[in-house]
Amino acid sequence: MPEEISLSGPDITEAEIAAVVDVLRTPQLSLGPRVAEFEAAFTRRLGVKHAIACNSGTSGLHLAWRAVGLQPGDEVITTPFSFIASSNSILFEGAVPVFVDIDPQTWQIDANRIEAAVTARTRALLPVDIFGAMPDMDAILSIARRRGLRVVEDSCEALGTTYNGKPAGTFGEVGVFGFYPNKQITTGEGGMVVTNDDRIAELVRSLRNQGRGTDGAWLSHVRLGYNYRLPDINCAIGIEQMRRLDQILARRSQVAGWYLERLRDEKRLQFQKLLPGVKLSWFVFVVRLTDDYTQQQRDRILERLRQRGIGCSNYFTPIHLQPFYRERFGYKPGAFPLTEALSARTIALPFHNRLTEQEVDRVVRALRELL
């Protein structure tokens, strides 16, 4: 059998390995200088005042909700087509995620459906930059201003994406990025909260560090906090990744281009549509089967791709149909039909910087045969 082609994989070089070794030779494995250096690289890249490193994108979203004052019983409007962490972060604060369906072309939250979901308990909007692309942020921000709502942007999949030249993650009061190994850059595990609001930044820094105050006293805790810190070891990897970010993004774009060149004429597949002005930073390469296919047929294709040594997955299972959400909120199939139709037909193909053109050819040949 041919060598397996993995679904994803980090782009790690000797520079990252050397940076980790350098940290290990110091006494500061956490709360050391690499944290501030990594954060500074982010502020420069995104043009924001503050970047606060934390141990995951999920933690970053939780910190954002604490910092903007989300309260139990508040409602946050968001998308059901996302990784579950986006909605879970709302539940952490006792608030309620309120879903609206997606645009079937862009696969993003449909901004035209948001206003109808606003109630007296709505406090915030959580747009998610699905697969590195972006929803209609102009419309979303307009609704937020008109209705007096907070906006937290989940950009965990979108580092490097821009919308009319403005970086993803910088549209709301707070933006959050994630660095799991399948992301554009990785720190192993990790996240980053970005904001231009001084008060929010101060709160996030305190909350991620056990609620310690700005005076830095180790045993002085001014508020309930968490251990959401990102160690210097991880930040050292992030620093090197940020130095190579343009190179990493260019390589991901090249791999995506190989797929698009070979699959563009495939009538049995559909691709995510980008809004005008969006310059995409590729996170994954996901295709959608046409409506002629059922979920069972999609699942058989996934199974047979894996039998051929080709890593693949479905992206995403609708959040509202996850067992926990069905049990807690009573959701049933049919609640958000556009999300469900998309989720039943998605195939994530192998996508990472180590992928060769010959491997892309192999994936495409197998996919066409199975279609």
Salt bridges, closest charged atoms under 4 A:
ASP11 OD1 - ARG244 NH2 3.38
ASP11 OD1 - ARG354 NH2 3.47
GLU16 OE2 - ARG244 NH2 2.85
GLU37 OE2 - ARG243 NH2 3.32
GLU39 OE2 - ARG208 NH1 2.85
ASP74 OD1 - ARG123 NE 3.57
GLU93 OE2 - HIS62 NE2 2.66
GLU93 OE1 - ARG66 NH1 3.05
ASP110 OD2 - ARG113 NE 3.26
GLU115 OE1 - ARG146 NH2 2.61
GLU115 OE2 - ARG147 NE 3.03
GLU173 OE2 - ARG150 NE 2.62
ASP198 OD1 - LYS49 NZ 2.82
ASP198 OD1 - HIS50 NE2 2.75
GLU240 OE2 - ARG243 NH1 2.46
ASP246 OD1 - ARG45 NH1 2.88
GLU261 OE1 - ARG262 NH1 3.88
ASP265 OD1 - ARG368 NH2 2.87
GLU266 OE2 - ARG268 NE 2.68
GLU266 OE1 - ARG368 NH1 2.73
ASP291 OD1 - ARG288 NH2 2.93
ASP291 OD1 - ARG345 NE 3.74
ASP299 OD1 - ARG298 NE 2.79
GLU340 OE2 - HIS320 NE2 2.78
GLU357 OE2 - ARG262 NH2 2.76
ASP361 OD1 - ARG262 NE 2.43
GLU369 OE1 - ARG308 NH1 2.70
